[in-house]
Structure formats: structure tokens, C-alpha cells
Amino acid sequence: MSLEPSAEPLIALVVAMGENRAIGRGGGLPWRLSSDLRYFRKITMGKPVLMGRRTFKSLPRVLDGRLNVVLSRDRGFVAPDAVMAHSLGEGLAAARASAKRTGAPEIMVIGGEDVFRAVLPQTGRIYLTEVHASPDADTWFPELDMRDWREVSREAHPPGPKDDHAFSFVVLDRKR
């Protein structure tokens, strides 16, 4: 009996986006949604996360329980307790190797704008938090051609004491 190699891990984007495609402002998020932070932790835990340098610098610390892969063209930049990569290919290779080693089914790409844009053509799934607001922003999610995507789940949430806006958790899979 031969063992078949495990399937390639799926590349998945994880993004919270306003109705105007806003994803960031001033190096942070343009809203307060505690429920989304808990959801982010739940869906990324145990999976490699790939991010750009600015996204890494916006975090209070390395994301525990996940291999953190940081992309930067700046070879002098050091991300303590993370794996550095200087190209998208190098970053995806490190994340893919980690996913295969641990059995993680997905590589979670968490931003920012340039990283999302670069990896979108290779992406198979998007974990999208639709924030039902249009905040001022300086960072945007790329346009999606929805003809390429199929909505597989949607869960709506009202604003609450720790959630400034109504929002929906949406999962999109690329049509094959």
C-alpha cells in the first residue's frame, strides 16, 4: 500500500473590509470589532499566516500558535520570532512547508493591500468580514470579480458593546 502525498494547502485570504473596500487607516483597522478579532484567531490558529512588513508592524506581538511569515523587500528588516521572506514565492514556500509539516489545510494571508493584490490570483478561498460601514481609510482591498467567486456561507451580526458596526462573516470559494 502506498501513501499518497497530502493535498496542497489552500491559499486563503483573511480580510475585514468596509463597504467602500477600506481595510486600514494609519497602520491600524478603521473600526473596533472585538467579535472579528476572535473570529480571526479561531480561523487562523494552527495555520501559517503570511503578511507584509507593515501588517506585521501593526500587530502588538507575533501571532501565537501560528507560524508567522513576514514579507519585506527590505533585507535589513528583522521580524523577531517570525520567518522572513523577501519575495512572495519565498514566503509562500515557507508557509506551504509549514502547512505540510503540521497538516494545516490552509495558508492564511492576512494583508496588507499589496500582499492581497499579489496573491489574489492564486487564492482559493476568502474569509471576508463585511463591515457595514464606509470609514475613511488609506488602505484598500483590491476589486473582486464576483463572477469568479461563490459564496459558501454568511453569518450576520448586529453592532454591540464591543462591535462598533454591524458586520457579516462571509466565506467565498473560487469557482473551479
N, C-alpha and C positions, 0 to 999 in steps of 0.2 A: 504494500500500500504506500503510495507516495503522498507526501504532504504538499498541498498546493500553496503557493505563496499568498500571503494575505493581500487583500484588495488595497489599492492605493487609497490613502486617506483623502477625503473630500476637502477641497478648499472652500471655506465658509467665511463670509464677512459678517461681522457683528457691528451694527451701527444704530445709533439713535439719531433720528432725522426729523427736523421740523417740516411743516407743510411747504415751506419755501426752500427745502433741501439743506437748511442750515444744520451743521454738525458741531461747530465750535466757535468760540469767541474769546480772544485774548489768552489763548493757551488752555482754556477750560471748556466746560459744557455751558451752553447758554440757557440752562434750566436746572431746576432741582427736582429730581425724580428718584427717590430712595428705592422705590419698587424696581426701577430699571437697573439700578446698581446690584440689587440682589439677584435679579434675573441674569444679568451679565455674569456674575460669579458662578451661578448654577450651571449655565450652558458652557462656560469655558473651563471649568475646573477639571484638572487632569488631562487637558489637551494643550498642545503647544500653541502659544499666542505669538503672532508676528505683528510688529508695529514699527512705525517710523520713529526717528530720534525725538521729534517734538512731542509725539504722543507719549513716549517713554518719560520725557522730562516733565510732562503734566501730571504724572502719577505720583502719589505720595511715597511710594516704595515699589519694589519689584512685586509682581503679582504672585503670591504664594500658591503652591500646588500646581503650578503650570511652568513649563519651560518658556522663558521669555526670550524671544529672538528680536533684536533691535537692528533695523536697517539704518545705515548712515553712510553717506559718501565721504564724510569727514573721518579719515583714518586715525585722527588723534582723539576722537571721542571715545570715551570708555563708559560702558554701562555696567556698573557693579552688579554681580550676581545674575547677569544676563549673557546670552550668546550674541556677539556682534557679527553682523554680516554687512558687506559693502556693495552688494547687488541683490536684486530681487531673487535671481536664481540661487545665489548662495544662501539667502535667508530661507527660501522655500526648501532647499535641500536639507538644511539643518532641522527645520520643523518636520519635514517628511521623515527623516531618520528617527527623530524622537517619537513621532506618532507610531511608526512601525515597531520600534523597540518596546513601547508601552502598550500597544494595542489601541491607541486612541483612533477613533474613526474619522476625525476631522482635524484640520489645521485652521485655527481661528485667527482671522486677520482683523485687527481692531483699530486700524487707522494709521495715519490720518488721510487727508484728502489725496495726496499724491500716491500713497500706497494703495488706497482703494482703487484709484484710477488705473494704476499699473496692473493690479492683479485681477480686476473685474473680468477680463476675457477668459481667465482660467477658473473662475469661480463657479461652483456648482450649487451653492445654497447661500441665502442671505437671511440672517436673523435680524429683522428690522423692527426697531421700536419706532412706530409712527407717533411723533409728539404732535398733538393737535394744537399747535401754535406756530407763529411765524416770527421768531425772535430775530433781533439784529445779530449778525454773525460776520465772521471774516474767513470762515472755512466751510466748504460746501461738499455735499456728496455728488458724485457725477450723475448725469442723466441716465436713467434706466430705460431701455426699450422694453416695455412690459409685454410685448409680443414674445419675448424670449423667456419669460418667467411665468410660473404657475404658482398661485397662492395655495399653500397646503394647510395653513392654519392661521387663525386670527382670534385674539383674545382682547376684548376692550376693557379699559379700566377708567374710572372717573378720577378727577383730581381728589386729593386727600390731604391730611395734615402734613405729610412729608412729600407729597407729589403736587407740584405747582400747576400742572396741566393734566387734562385728560390725555390718554395715550393708548395705543394698541400694540400688542406683541404680534408680529406677523412673520411667518416663515415662508420664504419664496424658494422654490427649486427651479433650476434651469430646465427648460423643456429640452428633451433629447431628440 
